[in-house]
Amino acid sequence: MMSQHIQKDEKSQAIFRKHWLPFVGTLIPILLAAYVPKWLFDYLSDQPSIAPYMQQLTQGTIIELLLFIYTILIFFLFLSAFSVFSDMFLDACIITDRRIIDIEQMGFFNRETSIFLLEHVQDVTIETSGFFQTIFGYGTLIIQTAGDRQFHIPNISRPHKAKRIIGEAIREVRSGRPAGSL
Amino acid sequence: MTEIILPTSTLSSFLPWAVFVVGVIWIIYSIIITLHWINYAYNSVLTAISLSVYYIGSLAIIGYLITFL
Protein backbone atom coordinates (compact mmCIF):
# COMPACT_ATOMS: atom_id res chain seq x y z
CA MET A 1 0.00 0.00 0.00
CA MET A 2 1.10 3.61 0.45
CA SER A 3 3.91 2.79 2.90
CA GLN A 4 5.93 1.27 0.07
CA HIS A 5 6.56 4.77 -1.28
CA ILE A 6 7.33 6.52 2.01
CA GLN A 7 10.57 6.10 3.87
CA LYS A 8 10.58 5.27 7.57
CA ASP A 9 11.75 8.70 8.74
CA GLU A 10 9.47 10.52 6.33
CA LYS A 11 6.11 12.04 7.23
CA SER A 12 3.17 12.12 4.82
CA GLN A 13 1.53 15.57 4.67
CA ALA A 14 -1.30 14.88 2.26
CA ILE A 15 -2.53 12.55 -0.46
CA PHE A 16 -4.33 13.91 -3.48
CA ARG A 17 -6.24 11.73 -5.89
CA LYS A 18 -7.81 12.17 -9.26
CA HIS A 19 -11.18 13.90 -9.32
CA TRP A 20 -14.22 11.70 -9.95
CA LEU A 21 -15.74 13.86 -12.70
CA PRO A 22 -13.40 12.85 -15.58
CA PHE A 23 -14.20 9.24 -14.59
CA VAL A 24 -17.92 9.95 -14.98
CA GLY A 25 -17.10 11.55 -18.34
CA THR A 26 -15.47 8.33 -19.56
CA LEU A 27 -18.38 6.29 -18.18
CA ILE A 28 -20.88 8.05 -20.46
CA PRO A 29 -19.68 6.40 -23.74
CA ILE A 30 -19.62 3.03 -21.94
CA LEU A 31 -23.23 3.50 -20.76
CA LEU A 32 -24.22 4.64 -24.25
CA ALA A 33 -22.58 1.55 -25.78
CA ALA A 34 -24.67 -0.56 -23.39
CA TYR A 35 -27.90 1.25 -24.18
CA VAL A 36 -27.59 1.78 -27.96
CA PRO A 37 -28.21 -1.88 -29.03
CA LYS A 38 -31.41 -2.00 -26.94
CA TRP A 39 -32.55 1.37 -28.27
CA LEU A 40 -31.77 0.28 -31.85
CA PHE A 41 -33.73 -2.93 -31.40
CA ASP A 42 -36.75 -1.06 -30.02
CA TYR A 43 -36.51 1.59 -32.74
CA LEU A 44 -36.36 -1.00 -35.55
CA SER A 45 -39.26 -2.91 -34.00
CA ASP A 46 -41.37 0.24 -34.33
CA GLN A 47 -40.63 0.64 -38.06
CA PRO A 48 -43.57 -0.79 -40.07
CA SER A 49 -41.37 -2.05 -42.94
CA ILE A 50 -38.97 -3.95 -40.68
CA ALA A 51 -41.37 -4.86 -37.85
CA PRO A 52 -42.27 -8.34 -39.25
CA TYR A 53 -38.59 -9.31 -39.43
CA MET A 54 -37.98 -7.93 -35.95
CA GLN A 55 -40.94 -9.94 -34.70
CA GLN A 56 -39.31 -13.07 -36.12
CA LEU A 57 -36.14 -12.22 -34.26
CA THR A 58 -37.96 -12.20 -30.97
CA GLN A 59 -38.96 -15.83 -31.40
CA GLY A 60 -37.00 -19.00 -30.80
CA THR A 61 -33.26 -19.32 -30.68
CA ILE A 62 -32.41 -16.07 -32.46
CA ILE A 63 -33.53 -13.87 -29.59
CA GLU A 64 -31.56 -16.11 -27.24
CA LEU A 65 -28.45 -15.69 -29.36
CA LEU A 66 -28.93 -11.92 -29.52
CA LEU A 67 -29.43 -11.74 -25.76
CA PHE A 68 -26.36 -13.89 -25.26
CA ILE A 69 -24.22 -11.60 -27.46
CA TYR A 70 -25.69 -8.55 -25.72
CA THR A 71 -24.79 -10.01 -22.31
CA ILE A 72 -21.21 -10.59 -23.49
CA LEU A 73 -21.11 -6.95 -24.63
CA ILE A 74 -22.37 -5.86 -21.18
CA PHE A 75 -19.71 -8.05 -19.57
CA PHE A 76 -16.88 -6.40 -21.51
CA LEU A 77 -18.32 -2.93 -20.91
CA PHE A 78 -18.44 -3.74 -17.18
CA LEU A 79 -14.76 -4.77 -17.29
CA SER A 80 -13.79 -1.60 -19.14
CA ALA A 81 -15.73 0.57 -16.68
CA PHE A 82 -13.91 -1.11 -13.80
CA SER A 83 -10.56 -0.62 -15.60
CA VAL A 84 -11.25 3.08 -15.98
CA PHE A 85 -12.23 3.30 -12.31
CA SER A 86 -9.06 1.45 -11.23
CA ASP A 87 -6.97 3.68 -13.45
CA MET A 88 -8.45 6.72 -11.77
CA PHE A 89 -8.41 5.43 -8.22
CA LEU A 90 -4.89 3.96 -8.20
CA ASP A 91 -3.36 7.29 -9.23
CA ALA A 92 -2.16 9.48 -6.41
CA CYS A 93 0.01 12.42 -5.56
CA ILE A 94 1.61 12.05 -2.13
CA ILE A 95 3.21 15.06 -0.49
CA THR A 96 5.63 14.26 2.31
CA ASP A 97 7.87 16.52 4.36
CA ARG A 98 10.70 15.86 1.87
CA ARG A 99 9.31 14.79 -1.48
CA ILE A 100 6.40 14.81 -3.87
CA ILE A 101 5.53 11.37 -5.15
CA ASP A 102 3.35 11.18 -8.24
CA ILE A 103 1.96 7.74 -9.04
CA GLU A 104 0.33 7.27 -12.41
CA GLN A 105 -1.36 4.04 -13.41
CA MET A 106 -1.54 3.72 -17.20
CA GLY A 107 -3.55 0.71 -18.25
CA PHE A 108 -2.82 -2.63 -16.63
CA PHE A 109 0.87 -3.08 -17.05
CA ASN A 110 2.24 0.45 -17.00
CA ARG A 111 2.78 2.31 -13.78
CA GLU A 112 4.89 5.40 -13.51
CA THR A 113 6.16 6.76 -10.20
CA SER A 114 7.87 10.15 -10.27
CA ILE A 115 9.61 11.50 -7.19
CA PHE A 116 10.76 15.09 -6.77
CA LEU A 117 12.72 16.38 -3.82
CA LEU A 118 10.98 19.45 -2.41
CA GLU A 119 14.26 21.37 -2.41
CA HIS A 120 14.48 20.93 -6.19
CA VAL A 121 10.99 22.25 -6.86
CA GLN A 122 11.26 25.68 -8.45
CA ASP A 123 7.69 26.44 -9.35
CA VAL A 124 4.22 25.02 -8.83
CA THR A 125 1.44 26.03 -11.21
CA ILE A 126 -2.24 25.16 -11.24
CA GLU A 127 -4.22 25.04 -14.45
CA THR A 128 -7.99 24.99 -14.22
CA SER A 129 -9.49 25.27 -17.63
CA GLY A 130 -13.09 25.02 -18.70
CA PHE A 131 -16.47 25.09 -17.02
CA PHE A 132 -16.34 21.75 -15.19
CA GLN A 133 -12.85 22.18 -13.75
CA THR A 134 -13.80 25.61 -12.42
CA ILE A 135 -17.13 24.53 -10.94
CA PHE A 136 -16.00 21.20 -9.47
CA GLY A 137 -12.59 22.41 -8.31
CA TYR A 138 -10.08 20.18 -10.02
CA GLY A 139 -7.27 20.82 -12.45
CA THR A 140 -3.74 20.16 -13.55
CA LEU A 141 -0.85 20.60 -11.16
CA ILE A 142 2.37 21.51 -12.96
CA ILE A 143 5.58 21.12 -11.00
CA GLN A 144 8.72 22.66 -12.38
CA THR A 145 11.93 21.23 -10.98
CA ALA A 146 15.57 22.17 -11.31
CA GLY A 147 16.93 21.26 -14.72
CA ASP A 148 13.85 22.54 -16.52
CA ARG A 149 11.89 19.37 -15.99
CA GLN A 150 8.15 19.79 -15.83
CA PHE A 151 5.69 17.30 -14.39
CA HIS A 152 2.01 17.44 -15.15
CA ILE A 153 -0.47 15.83 -12.78
CA PRO A 154 -3.83 16.12 -14.58
CA ASN A 155 -7.34 16.10 -13.07
CA ILE A 156 -6.15 16.31 -9.50
CA SER A 157 -8.69 17.12 -6.77
CA ARG A 158 -8.26 20.32 -4.77
CA PRO A 159 -5.20 21.58 -6.67
CA HIS A 160 -5.16 24.87 -4.71
CA LYS A 161 -4.85 22.97 -1.44
CA ALA A 162 -2.11 20.80 -2.96
CA LYS A 163 -0.22 23.90 -4.06
CA ARG A 164 -0.54 25.44 -0.60
CA ILE A 165 0.70 22.29 1.14
CA ILE A 166 3.62 21.97 -1.30
CA GLY A 167 4.48 25.65 -0.69
CA GLU A 168 4.45 25.15 3.09
CA ALA A 169 6.54 21.98 2.81
CA ILE A 170 9.10 23.75 0.58
CA ARG A 171 9.32 26.63 3.04
CA GLU A 172 9.95 24.18 5.89
CA VAL A 173 12.65 22.36 3.93
CA ARG A 174 14.37 25.61 2.97
CA SER A 175 14.17 27.01 6.48
CA GLY A 176 17.01 24.76 7.52
CA ARG A 177 15.59 21.35 8.10
CA PRO A 178 17.85 18.53 6.92
CA ALA A 179 17.11 17.65 3.32
CA GLY A 180 16.04 14.14 2.55
CA SER A 181 17.48 11.84 -0.02
CA LEU A 182 15.92 9.47 -2.50
CA MET B 1 -41.12 -12.65 -46.28
CA THR B 2 -38.03 -14.79 -45.77
CA GLU B 3 -38.03 -16.74 -42.55
CA ILE B 4 -34.86 -16.49 -40.52
CA ILE B 5 -33.74 -19.93 -39.38
CA LEU B 6 -30.70 -20.39 -37.26
CA PRO B 7 -29.07 -23.85 -37.16
CA THR B 8 -29.64 -25.14 -33.64
CA SER B 9 -26.60 -27.44 -33.68
CA THR B 10 -24.24 -24.58 -34.59
CA LEU B 11 -25.74 -22.48 -31.83
CA SER B 12 -25.48 -25.17 -29.19
CA SER B 13 -21.81 -25.73 -30.00
CA PHE B 14 -21.06 -21.98 -30.13
CA LEU B 15 -22.49 -21.02 -26.74
CA PRO B 16 -20.26 -23.22 -24.50
CA TRP B 17 -17.15 -22.05 -26.33
CA ALA B 18 -18.15 -18.41 -25.98
CA VAL B 19 -18.80 -18.89 -22.25
CA PHE B 20 -15.45 -20.69 -21.91
CA VAL B 21 -13.57 -17.80 -23.62
CA VAL B 22 -15.39 -15.23 -21.46
CA GLY B 23 -14.53 -17.30 -18.37
CA VAL B 24 -10.82 -17.45 -19.24
CA ILE B 25 -10.72 -13.69 -19.92
CA TRP B 26 -12.55 -13.09 -16.62
CA ILE B 27 -10.08 -15.20 -14.62
CA ILE B 28 -7.01 -13.45 -16.13
CA TYR B 29 -8.58 -10.01 -15.70
CA SER B 30 -9.63 -10.77 -12.10
CA ILE B 31 -6.14 -11.91 -11.10
CA ILE B 32 -4.54 -8.77 -12.57
CA ILE B 33 -7.12 -6.35 -11.16
CA THR B 34 -7.05 -7.94 -7.68
CA LEU B 35 -3.24 -7.80 -7.53
CA HIS B 36 -3.29 -4.18 -8.68
CA TRP B 37 -5.77 -3.17 -6.00
CA ILE B 38 -3.99 -5.07 -3.24
CA ASN B 39 -0.59 -3.65 -4.20
CA TYR B 40 -1.41 -0.09 -5.11
CA ALA B 41 -4.61 1.07 -3.43
CA TYR B 42 -4.32 3.54 -0.57
CA ASN B 43 -7.34 2.55 1.45
CA SER B 44 -8.17 -1.02 2.42
CA VAL B 45 -11.88 -0.34 3.02
CA LEU B 46 -12.31 1.14 -0.46
CA THR B 47 -10.27 -1.71 -1.91
CA ALA B 48 -12.61 -4.22 -0.27
CA ILE B 49 -15.72 -2.35 -1.45
CA SER B 50 -14.44 -1.90 -5.02
CA LEU B 51 -13.34 -5.51 -5.39
CA SER B 52 -16.64 -6.73 -3.91
CA VAL B 53 -18.59 -4.64 -6.42
CA TYR B 54 -16.39 -5.97 -9.20
CA TYR B 55 -16.76 -9.64 -8.20
CA ILE B 56 -20.50 -9.45 -7.50
CA GLY B 57 -21.16 -7.58 -10.77
CA SER B 58 -18.99 -9.75 -12.99
CA LEU B 59 -20.15 -13.03 -11.42
CA ALA B 60 -23.78 -11.96 -11.82
CA ILE B 61 -23.21 -11.38 -15.55
CA ILE B 62 -21.32 -14.68 -15.93
CA GLY B 63 -24.09 -16.44 -13.99
CA TYR B 64 -26.64 -15.02 -16.41
CA LEU B 65 -24.50 -16.14 -19.39
CA ILE B 66 -24.40 -19.68 -18.00
CA THR B 67 -28.20 -19.83 -17.99
CA PHE B 68 -28.07 -19.76 -21.80
CA LEU B 69 -26.25 -23.09 -21.94
Interface residues (C-beta under 8 A of the other chain):
Chain A: M1 M2 I15 R17 P52 Y53 Q56 L57 G60 T61 I62 E64 L65 L67 F68 T71 I72 I74 F75 F78 L79 F82 S83 F85 S86 F89 L90 A92 I103 Q105 F108 R111
Chain B: M1 E3 I4 L6 T8 L11 L15 A18 V22 I25 W26 Y29 I32 I33 H36 W37 N39 Y40 A41 Y42 S44 L46 S50 Y54 G57 S58 I61 I62 Y64 L65 F68
